[in-house]
Amino acid sequence: MYEYAIAWEWLAFAARWFHVITAIAWIGSSFYFIALDLGLVKRPHLPAGAYGEEWQVHGGGFYHIQKYLVAPAQMPEHLTWFKYESYFTWISGFLMLCIVYYGGADLFLIDRHVLDISPPVAILISLASLALGWVAYDLLCKSPLGRNTWGLMAVLYVVLVFMAWGYTQLFTGRAAFLHLGAFTATIMSANVFMIIIPNQKIVVADLIAGRVPDPKYGQVAKQRSLHNNYLTLPVIFFMLSNHYPLSFGTQFNWVIAALVFLMGVTIRHWFNTTHARKGRPTWTWIVTVILFILIMWLSTVPKLLTGETDAAAVAPAFQQFAGDPHFPAVKQLVSTRCSMCHAAEPVYEGIVRPPKGVMLENDAQIAAHAREIYIQAGRSHAMPPGNITDITQDERKLLVAWFESAVEGKKQ
């Protein structure tokens, strides 16, 4: 049964690797085309229907690119679609959500001090929030408000802040930030799958049939692409946040999330303005730095992290590990090798918060994190980092024996 923990860990690693690869492809192509679109230059010699052109140099050659705002007069022989990067980024991200947060709902998803619910209910709430979020967003875009681009974006910002607050009332701080990223990424990917690509296919079908394409399809796709442009950087922040408890582990985490969305706007505004050759608004970086400093301050108010709950409340099934005969020796080992960092107030120099919010100061906390201890310090040498506490090979064997004995004992 303990082999399952190792296999599950490798499955999570594979899914994360896949997710990073596809995200790089999607974000990279998105950033490139935004910069290309903003840098287009209108010149008199352009063919009929062409909006602008751009010359670029890369890889030892020159590229001459022209954009048709609606469509060219004739359908080209070969057309490259940019869509699968988005689809597989979402699919791999959802797979990660299933592996880490649904598979480990008791530990990573549910905070019974916030909302006392069962794993199936928590998972259903998670799924419903992603689906209903897209429906609400899409209805807003198709409403009369959708004709006012910046008014719509202001309302969407309010919705995102509300979701940030709402998730912190449902899940652990870590899961709340992850879900906010998933919520936003679902909107972005659905924009591609449900709006941008279908509209482009309508234009292509009109060209093939000899009809003049309606420009409204391109205009709608352009608006959704603009939303994706400003949402990309916050999504990256939320996806990385699970490695940094200071971002999600305070009672002001939803306020931090609100400020992150604003930083996404200020940073992208600088790049968009620069690519459009309209100057370099350095004020955006000043605002961004101020917002980030404010986030740093909020992360320490109050001093004690509150985003993750007590292990005894969220992981009753793990109590089997505290009853194993190996546990007293394991507890002593963890106390001497791990708890100087993994404590509410770490004593190791340079560590001010427990890494990843993991605390190993009492029986319940050690038992709750049995699997992580087994993987990180037993089966691998990942912990302690650089073996700074001089854990021995025999001690690692003790951790392995403890976990596997407790798992086997449960089977019996």
Secondary structure, 3 states (H helix, E strand, C coil): CHHHHHHHHHHHHHHHHHHHHHHHHHHHHHHHHHHHHHCCECCCCCCCCEEEEEEEEECCEEEEEEEECCCCCCCCCCCCCCCHHHHHHHHHHHHHHHHHHHCCHHHHHCCCCCCCCCHHHHHHHHHHHHHHHHHHHHHHHHCHHHHCHHHHHHHHHHHHHHHHHHHHCCCCHHHHHHHHHHHHHHHHHHHHHHHHHHHHHHHHHHHHHCCCCCCHHHHHHHHHHHHHHHHHHHHHHHHHHCCCHHHHCCCCHHHHHHHHHHHHHHHHHHHHHHHCCCCCCCHHHHHHHHHHHHHHHHCCCCCCCCCCCCHHHHCHHHHHHHHCCCHHHHHHHHHHHCCCCCCCCCCCCCCCCCHHHCCCCCHHHHHHCHHHHHHHHHHCCCCCHHHCCCCCHHHHHHHHHHHHHHHHHHHC
